[in-house]
Amino acid sequence: MKYFNKPFTQQEAIAANAIDAGIKVMRSGRLHRYNSKAGEPSETDLLEIEFAQYMQTPFALACASGGYALHIALCAAGVSAGDKVLCNAFTLAPVPGAIHNCKALPILVDIDVNFCIDLGHLHQQAKTSGAKYLLLSHMRGHIANMDRILHICELFDITLIEDCAHTMGACWDNQPSGTFGAVACFSTQTYKHVNSGEGGLLISKNAQLMARAIIYSGSYMLYHHHLAAPDPEVFTDIRLQTPNYSGRMDNLRAAILRPQLRDLDKQCHRWNKRYALIEQTLSLCSIIKLTQRHVKEQFVGSTIQFSLPSFTEQEILTVIAQCSARGVVLKWFGDTIPQGYTSRYDSWCYLENMPRLAKTEQLLSTLLDMRIPLTFSEDDCLLIADIICEVVMNTFWSVK
Ligand SMILES: *Cc1c(COP(=O)(O)O)cnc(C)c1O
C-alpha cells in the first residue's frame, strides 16, 4: 500500500536573501516602521510601494494581520455600528470576525457548486436586506464571476470589499484580484502565498479611504512617511477624525516579505503545476467531483477542493480517516464541530439572527479540502492524488 509521509503544514524555508534582509534590520535596531534615518524609506515603506506596483494600484498599506486589515478596510469604507454587510457563508472565521469588530451585521450569502458566492442568492439578499456593503471572500482561491458581482454592486449601490487571503497573485480576466472593489485585503500569514508569520496588506485606489486606513492602522502623525499613500493634504481633516487602532507591520516582517513578493509569480506557477497534477489524477475517478473554473478565472492552486456528492457523512469520515492513516490530510468544512482552522458558518454563534443556509450546508457536507504546500514535489502530488483515489474507491466498494 502507498503511504505519504511529509507534513501538510510545512512551508518552504525563508530564502537566504530574505533572511539576510531580516538580519540587516535586526542589526540596525530599527524595527519600528517609522524609525528610519532621515530621508531614508523604511522596509515597510518599500514593501508598500512594491506591493502597490505589483497590484497596479496607487495605494497600499501594510498591517499586523489579514484579519486586522479587513477590520480597518471595513471601517475605512464607512461601515459603522448596525450596518449590514453581505458576506459569503463559506469563508474563514476572521471574515465574520472583522464585520463583528465593526459592530456591523453580517448578512450571509449561500455558495454555489463551485464554492463561489451564489449570484442568485446575492442578488436576492442585496435586494431584501438593503445592505450597502459586500465583503467578498475569494475563499480557497475560487473567484466568482466578477463581471456579475460588479453588476449587482452597481445595481444596489453596494461598496465592494475584497478578501484576497487566497488570491494573492490571481486574476480575473487579466485584472489582479483585489482591484475590483473599493478596497482589498491580503494576508501574509504563514499558510498564505507569502510568509511573514503574521501580516496583512490593504490596497485601494480611493485617496480618502486609504488616508483613513493609514490613520486607523496607527500612523500617528507620521503618515507623510508612507510612499504608497495619498498626498498629505488628504489627511488634513481625516487625521483628527479617525481613531488610532494600532496594528502596524514592522520592518523585520516587511524585509522578509520584499524578496518573496519578487518571487510571487514564480511561486504561483509552481502551485498551479502541482494543482494541475493532482486535479488531473482526481479527475480520473468518477466519484470525485472537481470544481469548474470560468475561463476568465486565473487562480492560484495553493489548495484544492473536491466533492464526493454521492457519499454519506459516515463515508466522508471514512475517507478522511483512511487518507489520514496513509499520511494524506484532508479537511472537511461540513463538520458540525469546528476543528483546527475550519468552522462552518453556524458555529459563529455570536452572530445575531443566524439564518439556515440549506444549500451551503448541503454543498459543504461533501466538500473536502487539501493544502498543497510547495515543500511537496510534483511526484509527491501524484502519490497523494493516487492515495485519495484509492481510498475513495475502497470506501465506495466497501459500503455499496
Ligand atoms: C487567513 C485568512 C484571513 C485572515 O488572515 P490572518 O492574517 O490570519 O488574520 C482572512 N480570510 C481568509 C479567507 C483567510 O484564509
The ligand as a Gaussian input file, in Angstrom:
#p B3LYP/6-31G(d) Opt

LIG

0 1
 C       -6.195000      33.732000       6.664000
 C       -7.451000      34.341000       6.218000
 C       -7.834000      35.633000       6.603000
 C       -7.151000      36.442000       7.659000
 O       -5.819000      36.415000       7.693000
 P       -4.944000      36.472000       9.048000
 O       -3.701000      37.097000       8.526000
 O       -4.780000      35.088000       9.536000
 O       -5.661000      37.361000      10.014000
 C       -8.977000      36.157000       6.052000
 N       -9.718000      35.474000       5.180000
 C       -9.414000      34.229000       4.810000
 C      -10.304000      33.528000       3.850000
 C       -8.275000      33.612000       5.317000
 O       -7.973000      32.364000       4.963000

